Every structure is written in C-alpha cells, then in structure tokens.
Amino acid sequence: MEEKNLCYQSTRGNKKRFLSTEAIIKGIAKDGGLFVPESIPRVDKDIYKLKSIDYKELAFLIMKGFFTDYYQDELKDCINKAYDNKFDTKIIAPLSKKMGVYFLELYHGPTLAFKDMALSILPHLLKKATRKLNLNQEIVILTATSGDTGKAALEGFADIEGIKIIVFFPQRGVSEIQKRQMLTQEGENTYVIGLKGNFDDAQKGVKEIFEDPVFDKRMEERNYVFSSANSINIGRLVPQIVYYFYAYLNMLGKGEIRNGEKINVAVPTGNFGDILAAYYAKDMGLPVNKLICASNENKVLTDFINTGVYDRRRGLIMTISPSMDILVSSNLERLLWTISEREAQKVKELMNSLKDKGFYQINSEMKKKLKNFYGGFAPQEESRRSIKEIFKESKYLIDPHTAAAYAVYKKYIKETGDKTKTVIVATASPFKFTKSVMESIDSRYKKFNDFELIDKMADLAQISIPLGIRDIRKRPIRHKMVCEKEEMRAKIAEILNL
C-alpha cells in the first residue's frame, strides 16, 4: 500500500476525509456533494516512453495514483477482470482516422457504449472495497440513466453476490434499442424501472433518495447501503481518464504527433463526466490544448461556458442524441470546486441557487478559468448532416452523439482556424441508434423500425452486427415496472421489502 493515501472530500463543505474505497462505496457525500480528490496525481513517467504500453498497464498507471488504499495486486486484479475478452477488440479503445480527425471508439464493450469503459471495472472496485472495509451490508446500486449507463451498469453488476442494482430510465427518453437492452437484462439482482418523466427527473429523484436521512435509516435497519454507478461515483469517473492518455499514446506510436505536441479533444456530453475526465487528464500532464464541449439543443453547458451563467429554466428538448438530453449536469459541480479554488461553501451556495432558483452565475475569476473549454452546440439537423457527410466521404458510421461532437468541432475550426490535431470521442455504436443514423443517411429507411434496421445497417456499411445486440429481438422482456417520479421511493421500498 502507498505510504500516503490520497483522500477525498465533499465538494460542498464537509471537511471529513475519505479513502477511495469509502468514497466508491458511498457514491455521493452525505451533504449532497460529490467526492473530489484532494489533489490530482501527476503521471510520473515520460509520456513518450509509454507509447507502446497496453490498455491494462496504462489503466494501472493512472488508477494507482487515485486509488491508493488498494494494494497494487488488488487493483491489477480488478483491471484484468474488467478489460478482458468482453471487449470485441484487443486494444479496447481503437482510434480511427477519418475526415482529418481521430475518432476514439469507446463502444467496443458488451453494451456498445463508452460507459463500459468504466462500468466494467466499478463492480470489482466496489466488491474489493467492501472486503477491505469489512462491510457486511448488502449494497444497493441506485442509478438514473439517460440510456447507456443503465445497461452498462446492469451488465457489470448482474448476479454479483451481495449487490442489488436498481435502474430508473425515462420511458420516452431513450432509443428503442437502448430500452430493449435494459428491459431484457438477466440477473436475479437486477431491477429496471421506466419513469414517466425525463432524465433530469430520474437523476433528481435518485439524488434526493441518497440525501434522505429517513430512508437511509430504513435501509440501515434492513442491512442495506446505497451506492451509485453514475459518474457522480468517483470510481466511475477515474477509469474514464485512462482512454484520453491511451488516445494520445496511440497517436504518438503511429507518428501522428510529436512528443509533447498538444491535441484537442471534442466530447459530446450531457452530464459533464466524460469531458471532466479529459480535464483531469490535462491536469495530470496530458498535453491537451482545448476541451471542446459539445451539446445538442439542450445547450445549458454551452451557455455556461460562454456566459458563466448556468440556467436550467427551459424546457427539455427530446432529440436524436438522448444521452445529451439533460438540463442538470451533475459532474459540473466538481469543476466548480476546482475553479473556485476549492471553496466548498461557494460551491454549496451555487448548487443551492440552482436547486431553489433554477440558475447560478459564477464570478469573473472563476469564469477566467474556463479558458481551457470551448462550448458549442449542434441542432439535430446538423448532427444528421454530419452522419451523412462522414458516411458518404469515408464509409464510416457514427452515432448521433458523436455526430454532435463532430459538428461542434467544425464550428470551432471555422471560428478559430486552430490547426491542432483533434480527437473526437465516439461515445456509442451507431447500432444503438439505427433509426436516427439510417434515416440521416437516406430517407428511404424511414419505413423500417429500429430492429429491422440492424441488418440493413450491417449490410450498408459491410460490418458485422455487434455481439451485444445480435439476438436482441428474440430476448424475452424481463422488466415491466413503470412509475411516476413521485413513486420512486415506494418502488425501491417494494423491491427491498423496507
């Protein structure tokens, strides 16, 4: 074990320090804040010398700096179990150069989305943490999903002893294939509930339950403890840092960049976790120039980066990129903590303002520290054009979220003329969004449903249907529970017999 452990604290002022194992189990702080590391570890090796390292070795190098209270062999065991043959490519996160940019493909895991990159390891980190801390309580993973987290978490935690997982998803806010992936999930410890509301309703409900002392007491009496699989859990966020380093090393190894040359990163995001991981990578020493934050029509993050005002007082717009249909970006709180010089009281005031008034405004000093970011948004018609353009020019398929990032990247280039080489994070397989993708390419596909289009997509692009959805049409529906947003507590109590 490391001589000195890196500790974590809440973004909202509770000065108590926690080990990484404790922060991973708790998921969210008692005061409603998120756990943040007291310092960001630097990579203590010459990046150029790492250019031939494999994904597992790199994951260990990055994670050991954050998870210092795990023994090294424990962490290596978690990594080896996570990044194995459940991924359909040996290198885990391939980089494809198309249209002059580099698409970082994060969808080669079992559920075809970037969430697999972290949710393949979180169950192992969590299980090891319970043993290390001698916990005998049963862990209940409580998660809200905008589409991809739910299935990836269900897949990761299914049938793991001592853990139950409950996932809430917006009934009308995910693609048909995302929905079917969740509703057909196997595992006696898995529970999936459709919510009559949007993702923000689901996320708000989950956070309120985490912060409810009365419900917490009922849980304790039955020997249960809550944890989270969302990126509010630091054990979910840290593994996402790895693939930014991996992309850079991949480019270095192929001679696409010189040692020390900076790159841009364009990330489609709704909850801000994925781009925050890139921000942490930059803080650790990765040569990153600009973090291009891409939104769809729900452009709260674009407005925040450009004005310093975060304002959720607007209607949620349902788009073809549902994982970005979010108005309250949870992980932004961790950035607020950093740019406020770790003034937890200030963060608490801002978050209370968001809760009570629906908006907050950061001061000029904090606003200056957003200079690393470029905020832009792409209406869905621009995303559709990007899908069509890239397929027409390079026969390469991208999903609607990746398309939004590409469209915003093009706006950034037009505005700035920046020639920096850019990595675009490809967050999901086009096979998860067959209808949106195929209709964008050609309107003649409108007459087919999402499932019929799986075969047509494979034929059109001359690629194999991913194993994770190959038989999805034949799988029996196992989860039929639906509830109003006011009934979330009652449904959990019913499942856990509280």
C-alpha positions as CSV (number, residue, x, y, z in Angstrom):
1,M,0.0,0.0,0.0
2,E,1.2,3.5,-0.7
3,E,2.8,5.3,2.3
4,K,0.5,8.2,1.9
5,N,-3.1,7.7,0.8
6,L,-4.8,10.2,-1.5
7,C,-8.0,11.2,0.3
8,Y,-11.4,12.5,-0.9
9,Q,-13.8,15.1,0.4
10,S,-17.1,16.6,-0.5
11,T,-17.5,19.5,-2.9
12,R,-20.0,21.1,-0.5
13,G,-18.0,21.8,2.7
14,N,-18.0,18.6,4.8
15,K,-14.3,18.6,5.7
16,K,-14.3,14.9,6.6
17,R,-11.7,13.0,4.5
18,F,-12.4,9.6,3.0
19,L,-10.2,6.9,1.5
20,S,-11.0,6.0,-2.1
21,T,-12.6,2.7,-1.0
22,E,-15.0,4.7,1.2
23,A,-15.8,7.2,-1.5
24,I,-16.5,4.5,-4.0
25,I,-18.9,2.7,-1.7
26,K,-20.8,5.8,-0.6
27,G,-21.0,7.2,-4.2
28,I,-22.2,10.6,-3.0
29,A,-21.4,12.6,0.1
30,K,-24.0,12.9,3.0
31,D,-24.3,16.7,2.3
32,G,-25.3,16.0,-1.3
33,G,-21.8,17.0,-2.6
34,L,-19.6,14.9,-4.9
35,F,-16.3,13.3,-3.8
36,V,-13.2,15.0,-5.2
37,P,-9.6,14.1,-4.7
38,E,-7.6,16.5,-2.5
39,S,-5.0,16.7,-5.2
40,I,-4.7,15.4,-8.8
41,P,-1.8,12.9,-9.1
42,R,0.7,13.6,-11.9
43,V,1.9,10.9,-14.3
44,D,5.5,10.3,-13.1
45,K,6.8,8.8,-16.3
46,D,7.9,10.3,-19.6
47,I,4.8,10.0,-21.9
48,Y,6.9,9.2,-24.9
49,K,8.3,6.1,-23.2
50,L,4.7,4.9,-22.6
51,K,3.8,4.9,-26.3
52,S,3.8,1.1,-26.6
53,I,2.0,0.4,-23.3
54,D,-1.2,-1.7,-23.5
55,Y,-4.5,-0.6,-22.1
56,K,-4.3,-2.6,-18.9
57,E,-0.8,-1.4,-18.0
58,L,-1.9,2.2,-18.7
59,A,-5.1,1.8,-16.6
60,F,-3.0,0.6,-13.7
61,L,-0.5,3.5,-14.0
62,I,-3.4,6.1,-14.0
63,M,-5.6,4.5,-11.4
64,K,-3.0,3.6,-8.8
65,G,-2.5,7.4,-8.3
66,F,-6.1,7.9,-7.4
67,F,-6.9,4.6,-5.6
68,T,-4.0,4.5,-3.2
69,D,-5.6,2.4,-0.5
70,Y,-6.0,-0.6,-2.8
71,Y,-3.0,-2.9,-2.8
72,Q,-1.3,-3.0,-6.2
73,D,-2.2,-6.6,-6.8
74,E,-5.8,-5.9,-5.9
75,L,-6.0,-3.1,-8.4
76,K,-4.3,-5.2,-11.1
77,D,-6.9,-8.0,-10.5
78,C,-9.8,-5.5,-10.9
79,I,-8.2,-4.2,-14.2
80,N,-7.6,-7.7,-15.6
81,K,-11.1,-8.8,-14.9
82,A,-12.5,-5.6,-16.4
83,Y,-10.6,-5.3,-19.7
84,D,-10.8,-8.8,-21.0
85,N,-12.5,-10.6,-23.9
86,K,-15.8,-8.9,-23.1
87,F,-14.4,-6.2,-25.5
88,D,-14.5,-7.1,-29.1
89,T,-11.1,-5.6,-29.9
90,K,-7.9,-6.5,-28.1
91,I,-6.8,-2.9,-27.8
92,I,-10.0,-1.9,-26.0
93,A,-10.2,1.7,-27.4
94,P,-9.2,1.9,-31.1
95,L,-8.5,5.2,-32.8
96,S,-9.8,5.7,-36.4
97,K,-8.5,8.5,-38.5
98,K,-11.3,9.8,-40.8
99,M,-12.0,13.2,-42.4
100,G,-8.8,14.6,-40.9
101,V,-9.8,13.8,-37.3
102,Y,-9.3,10.9,-34.9
103,F,-12.4,9.1,-33.7
104,L,-11.7,7.4,-30.3
105,E,-14.1,4.4,-30.4
106,L,-15.3,3.7,-26.9
107,Y,-18.1,1.4,-27.9
108,H,-16.4,-2.0,-28.2
109,G,-17.6,-3.3,-24.9
110,P,-20.6,-5.5,-24.2
111,T,-23.2,-2.8,-24.2
112,L,-21.8,-0.8,-27.2
113,A,-21.2,2.5,-25.3
114,F,-18.4,4.4,-23.6
115,K,-20.0,3.6,-20.2
116,D,-18.5,0.1,-20.5
117,M,-15.0,1.6,-20.2
118,A,-15.7,2.4,-16.5
119,L,-18.6,0.2,-15.6
120,S,-16.6,-3.0,-16.4
121,I,-14.3,-2.2,-13.5
122,L,-16.5,-0.4,-11.0
123,P,-18.2,-3.7,-9.7
124,H,-14.7,-5.2,-9.0
125,L,-13.5,-2.0,-7.2
126,L,-16.7,-1.9,-5.2
127,K,-16.5,-5.6,-4.2
128,K,-12.9,-5.3,-3.2
129,A,-13.7,-2.1,-1.2
130,T,-16.4,-3.9,0.8
131,R,-14.0,-6.7,1.8
132,K,-11.2,-4.2,2.7
133,L,-13.6,-2.3,4.9
134,N,-15.2,-5.4,6.4
135,L,-18.7,-4.3,5.4
136,N,-21.4,-6.9,5.9
137,Q,-24.2,-4.8,4.5
138,E,-25.8,-5.6,1.1
139,I,-25.0,-2.8,-1.4
140,V,-27.9,-1.4,-3.4
141,I,-26.7,0.3,-6.6
142,L,-29.2,3.1,-7.3
143,T,-28.8,4.7,-10.7
144,A,-30.6,7.1,-13.1
145,T,-29.8,6.6,-16.8
146,S,-30.2,8.6,-19.9
147,G,-29.8,5.4,-21.9
148,D,-26.3,4.0,-21.8
149,T,-25.3,4.0,-18.1
150,G,-28.2,1.8,-17.2
151,K,-27.4,-1.2,-19.4
152,A,-23.6,-0.9,-18.8
153,A,-24.2,-0.9,-15.0
154,L,-26.8,-3.8,-15.2
155,E,-24.3,-5.8,-17.3
156,G,-21.5,-5.1,-14.8
157,F,-23.4,-5.9,-11.6
158,A,-25.7,-8.7,-12.8
159,D,-25.5,-11.7,-10.4
160,I,-22.7,-10.3,-8.3
161,E,-23.2,-11.6,-4.8
162,G,-24.0,-9.1,-2.1
163,I,-25.2,-6.4,-4.5
164,K,-28.6,-5.4,-5.9
165,I,-28.9,-2.9,-8.8
166,I,-32.0,-0.6,-9.4
167,V,-32.0,1.5,-12.6
168,F,-34.5,4.2,-13.4
169,F,-34.8,5.4,-17.1
170,P,-37.1,7.9,-18.8
171,Q,-39.7,5.9,-20.6
172,R,-39.7,8.2,-23.7
173,G,-36.2,9.4,-23.4
174,V,-34.1,6.6,-24.8
175,S,-33.8,4.8,-28.1
176,E,-35.8,1.6,-28.7
177,I,-32.6,-0.4,-28.8
178,Q,-31.3,1.1,-25.5
179,K,-34.7,0.4,-23.9
180,R,-34.7,-3.2,-25.1
181,Q,-31.2,-3.7,-23.9
182,M,-32.3,-2.8,-20.4
183,L,-35.7,-4.5,-20.3
184,T,-34.2,-7.8,-21.4
185,Q,-31.4,-7.7,-18.8
186,E,-30.8,-11.0,-17.0
187,G,-29.7,-11.4,-13.4
188,E,-31.8,-12.1,-10.2
189,N,-30.4,-9.0,-8.6
190,T,-31.3,-6.6,-11.4
191,Y,-34.3,-4.2,-11.4
192,V,-35.2,-1.8,-14.2
193,I,-38.0,0.8,-13.8
194,G,-39.4,3.0,-16.6
195,L,-40.1,6.6,-15.3
196,K,-42.9,8.7,-16.5
197,G,-40.6,11.8,-16.8
198,N,-37.3,12.8,-18.3
199,F,-33.7,12.0,-17.2
200,D,-33.5,15.1,-15.0
201,D,-36.5,13.9,-13.1
202,A,-34.8,10.5,-12.6
203,Q,-31.5,12.0,-11.6
204,K,-33.1,14.4,-9.2
205,G,-35.1,11.6,-7.6
206,V,-32.1,9.4,-7.1
207,K,-30.0,12.2,-5.6
208,E,-32.9,13.1,-3.2
209,I,-33.1,9.5,-2.1
210,F,-29.4,9.4,-1.4
211,E,-29.7,12.5,0.8
212,D,-32.8,11.3,2.7
213,P,-31.9,10.5,6.3
214,V,-35.2,8.8,7.0
215,F,-34.9,6.5,4.0
216,D,-31.2,5.9,4.9
217,K,-32.3,4.8,8.4
218,R,-34.8,2.3,6.9
219,M,-32.1,1.0,4.7
220,E,-29.7,0.6,7.6
221,E,-32.3,-1.3,9.6
222,R,-32.5,-3.9,6.9
223,N,-28.7,-4.0,6.5
224,Y,-28.6,-2.3,3.1
225,V,-26.4,0.6,2.0
226,F,-26.8,2.7,-1.2
227,S,-24.1,3.3,-3.8
228,S,-24.1,4.7,-7.3
229,A,-23.0,3.6,-10.8
230,N,-23.4,7.1,-12.3
231,S,-20.4,9.2,-12.9
232,I,-21.2,11.0,-9.6
233,N,-19.3,8.0,-8.2
234,I,-15.5,8.7,-8.3
235,G,-14.9,5.0,-9.0
236,R,-16.8,5.5,-12.3
237,L,-15.1,8.8,-13.2
238,V,-11.4,7.9,-12.7
239,P,-11.3,5.0,-15.1
240,Q,-12.5,7.4,-17.9
241,I,-9.3,9.3,-17.6
242,V,-7.4,6.4,-19.0
243,Y,-8.7,6.4,-22.5
244,Y,-7.6,10.0,-23.1
245,F,-4.0,9.1,-22.3
246,Y,-4.4,6.0,-24.5
247,A,-5.6,8.0,-27.5
248,Y,-2.6,10.3,-27.2
249,L,-0.2,7.4,-26.9
250,N,-1.8,5.7,-29.9
251,M,-1.2,8.9,-32.0
252,L,2.3,9.1,-30.7
253,G,3.0,5.5,-31.5
254,K,1.7,5.9,-35.1
255,G,3.8,9.0,-35.6
256,E,0.7,11.2,-36.0
257,I,2.0,13.7,-33.4
258,R,5.4,14.6,-31.9
259,N,6.3,14.0,-28.3
260,G,4.8,16.8,-26.2
261,E,2.6,18.1,-29.1
262,K,-0.8,19.2,-27.8
263,I,-4.1,17.8,-29.1
264,N,-7.7,19.0,-28.9
265,V,-10.4,16.7,-27.5
266,A,-14.1,17.1,-28.7
267,V,-16.6,15.4,-26.3
268,P,-20.4,15.1,-26.7
269,T,-21.7,15.4,-23.2
270,G,-24.8,16.0,-21.1
271,N,-23.8,15.2,-17.6
272,F,-20.2,16.6,-18.0
273,G,-18.5,13.4,-16.7
274,D,-16.7,12.4,-19.8
275,I,-15.2,15.8,-20.5
276,L,-14.3,16.3,-16.9
277,A,-12.2,13.1,-17.2
278,A,-10.4,14.8,-20.1
279,Y,-9.9,17.9,-17.9
280,Y,-8.4,15.7,-15.2
281,A,-6.1,14.0,-17.8
282,K,-4.9,17.5,-18.8
283,D,-4.3,18.3,-15.1
284,M,-2.2,15.1,-14.8
285,G,0.1,16.2,-17.5
286,L,-1.5,15.1,-20.8
287,P,-0.7,17.7,-23.5
288,V,-4.2,18.9,-24.2
289,N,-4.9,22.3,-25.8
290,K,-8.7,22.8,-26.0
291,L,-11.5,20.8,-24.5
292,I,-14.4,21.1,-27.0
293,C,-17.6,20.6,-25.1
294,A,-20.4,19.6,-27.5
295,S,-24.1,19.9,-26.6
296,N,-27.3,19.3,-28.6
297,E,-30.3,21.7,-28.4
298,N,-30.3,21.3,-24.6
299,K,-27.3,23.7,-24.5
300,V,-27.0,24.5,-20.8
301,L,-23.3,23.7,-20.9
302,T,-22.6,25.7,-24.0
303,D,-24.3,28.7,-22.4
304,F,-22.5,28.2,-19.1
305,I,-19.0,28.1,-20.8
306,N,-19.8,31.2,-22.9
307,T,-21.5,33.3,-20.3
308,G,-20.7,31.9,-16.8
309,V,-24.4,31.5,-16.1
310,Y,-25.9,28.0,-15.6
311,D,-29.7,28.2,-16.2
312,R,-31.9,25.1,-16.3
313,R,-35.1,27.2,-16.6
314,R,-36.0,26.0,-20.0
315,G,-38.0,23.1,-21.5
316,L,-36.1,19.9,-22.1
317,I,-36.0,19.1,-25.9
318,M,-36.1,15.5,-26.9
319,T,-33.5,14.8,-29.6
320,I,-31.9,12.0,-31.6
321,S,-29.0,12.2,-29.1
322,P,-30.9,11.2,-25.9
323,S,-27.9,10.8,-23.7
324,M,-27.3,14.5,-24.0
325,D,-31.0,15.5,-23.3
326,I,-30.1,16.8,-19.8
327,L,-30.5,20.1,-18.1
328,V,-28.7,19.5,-14.8
329,S,-25.2,18.3,-15.4
330,S,-24.1,16.7,-12.2
331,N,-20.4,16.5,-12.7
332,L,-20.1,20.2,-13.4
333,E,-20.1,20.5,-9.6
334,R,-16.6,19.0,-9.5
335,L,-15.3,21.6,-11.9
336,L,-16.9,24.4,-9.9
337,W,-15.0,23.1,-6.9
338,T,-11.7,23.4,-8.8
339,I,-12.2,26.8,-10.4
340,S,-13.5,28.3,-7.1
341,E,-10.1,27.4,-5.6
342,R,-11.8,24.6,-3.6
343,E,-14.2,26.9,-1.8
344,A,-16.7,24.4,-0.8
345,Q,-19.0,27.0,0.7
346,K,-19.1,28.8,-2.6
347,V,-20.0,25.5,-4.4
348,K,-22.7,24.9,-1.9
349,E,-24.2,28.4,-2.5
350,L,-24.2,27.8,-6.3
351,M,-25.8,24.4,-6.1
352,N,-28.5,25.7,-3.6
353,S,-29.2,28.6,-6.1
354,L,-29.6,26.0,-8.9
355,K,-32.0,24.0,-6.7
356,D,-34.0,26.9,-5.4
357,K,-33.9,29.5,-8.2
358,G,-33.1,27.3,-11.3
359,F,-29.8,29.1,-12.1
360,Y,-26.5,30.3,-10.8
361,Q,-23.8,32.7,-12.0
362,I,-20.1,32.3,-11.3
363,N,-17.8,35.2,-10.6
364,S,-15.3,36.7,-13.1
365,E,-12.3,34.9,-11.5
366,M,-14.0,31.5,-11.9
367,K,-15.1,32.4,-15.5
368,K,-11.5,33.1,-16.5
369,K,-10.6,29.5,-15.5
370,L,-13.0,28.2,-18.2
371,K,-10.5,29.3,-20.9
372,N,-9.5,25.6,-21.4
373,F,-13.0,24.9,-22.7
374,Y,-14.8,25.8,-25.9
375,G,-18.6,25.4,-25.7
376,G,-20.8,24.8,-28.7
377,F,-24.0,23.1,-29.7
378,A,-25.3,21.3,-32.7
379,P,-29.0,21.2,-33.6
380,Q,-30.0,17.7,-34.6
381,E,-30.2,18.6,-38.3
382,E,-26.5,19.5,-38.2
383,S,-25.8,16.1,-36.5
384,R,-27.8,14.4,-39.2
385,R,-25.8,16.1,-41.9
386,S,-22.6,15.1,-40.1
387,I,-23.6,11.4,-40.1
388,K,-24.4,11.6,-43.8
389,E,-21.3,13.6,-44.8
390,I,-18.9,11.2,-43.0
391,F,-20.5,8.1,-44.4
392,K,-20.6,9.5,-47.9
393,E,-17.0,10.6,-47.8
394,S,-15.4,7.7,-45.8
395,K,-18.0,4.9,-45.5
396,Y,-17.6,5.3,-41.7
397,L,-20.7,5.3,-39.4
398,I,-21.1,7.4,-36.3
399,D,-23.9,7.7,-33.9
400,P,-25.9,10.9,-33.2
401,H,-23.9,11.9,-30.1
402,T,-20.5,11.5,-31.9
403,A,-22.1,13.5,-34.8
404,A,-22.9,16.4,-32.5
405,A,-19.3,16.5,-31.4
406,Y,-18.1,16.4,-35.0
407,A,-20.5,19.3,-35.9
408,V,-19.3,21.4,-33.0
409,Y,-15.7,20.6,-33.8
410,K,-16.3,22.0,-37.3
411,K,-17.8,25.2,-35.9
412,Y,-14.7,25.5,-33.6
413,I,-12.4,25.3,-36.6
414,K,-14.4,27.8,-38.6
415,E,-14.3,30.3,-35.7
416,T,-10.7,29.9,-34.6
417,G,-8.7,28.4,-37.5
418,D,-7.0,26.2,-35.0
419,K,-4.9,23.5,-36.7
420,T,-4.4,21.4,-33.6
421,K,-5.0,17.7,-34.3
422,T,-8.3,16.7,-32.7
423,V,-9.6,13.5,-31.1
424,I,-13.4,13.2,-31.3
425,V,-14.9,10.9,-28.6
426,A,-17.1,8.3,-30.3
427,T,-19.3,7.5,-27.3
428,A,-21.7,4.9,-28.7
429,S,-22.1,2.4,-31.5
430,P,-24.3,3.5,-34.4
431,F,-26.1,0.2,-33.9
432,K,-27.7,1.6,-30.7
433,F,-29.4,4.3,-32.8
434,T,-30.2,2.6,-36.0
435,K,-33.2,4.6,-36.9
436,S,-31.6,8.1,-36.4
437,V,-28.4,7.0,-38.2
438,M,-30.0,5.3,-41.2
439,E,-32.7,8.0,-41.8
440,S,-29.9,10.6,-41.7
441,I,-28.1,8.7,-44.5
442,D,-31.2,8.1,-46.7
443,S,-34.9,8.9,-46.1
444,R,-35.9,5.6,-47.7
445,Y,-35.1,3.9,-44.4
446,K,-37.9,5.7,-42.6
447,K,-40.4,2.9,-43.2
448,F,-38.3,0.4,-41.2
449,N,-38.2,0.0,-37.4
450,D,-35.1,0.2,-35.2
451,F,-34.7,-3.6,-35.1
452,E,-35.2,-4.2,-38.9
453,L,-32.5,-1.5,-39.4
454,I,-29.9,-3.5,-37.6
455,D,-29.5,-5.9,-40.5
456,K,-29.7,-3.1,-43.1
457,M,-27.0,-1.1,-41.3
458,A,-24.7,-4.1,-41.3
459,D,-25.3,-4.6,-45.0
460,L,-24.9,-0.9,-45.9
461,A,-21.6,-0.5,-44.0
462,Q,-20.3,-4.0,-44.6
463,I,-19.7,-4.6,-40.9
464,S,-20.8,-7.3,-38.5
465,I,-23.6,-6.8,-36.1
466,P,-22.1,-6.4,-32.6
467,L,-22.5,-9.5,-30.4
468,G,-24.2,-7.4,-27.7
469,I,-27.3,-6.9,-29.8
470,R,-27.1,-9.8,-32.3
471,D,-30.1,-11.6,-30.8
472,I,-31.8,-8.6,-29.1
473,R,-35.0,-9.1,-31.0
474,K,-35.5,-12.6,-29.6
475,R,-34.7,-11.9,-25.9
476,P,-37.7,-12.0,-23.5
477,I,-38.8,-8.8,-21.7
478,R,-38.0,-9.4,-18.1
479,H,-38.6,-5.9,-16.5
480,K,-42.1,-4.4,-16.8
481,M,-42.2,-2.0,-13.9
482,V,-43.2,1.7,-14.6
483,C,-43.7,4.5,-12.1
484,E,-44.4,8.2,-11.7
485,K,-41.5,10.3,-10.5
486,E,-43.2,10.7,-7.1
487,E,-43.3,6.9,-6.7
488,M,-39.5,6.2,-6.9
489,R,-39.1,5.8,-3.1
490,A,-42.1,3.5,-2.9
491,K,-40.8,1.3,-5.8
492,I,-37.4,0.9,-4.1
493,A,-39.1,0.1,-0.8
494,E,-41.2,-2.5,-2.5
495,I,-38.1,-4.1,-4.1
496,L,-36.1,-4.1,-0.9
497,N,-39.1,-5.0,1.3
498,L,-38.4,-2.0,3.6
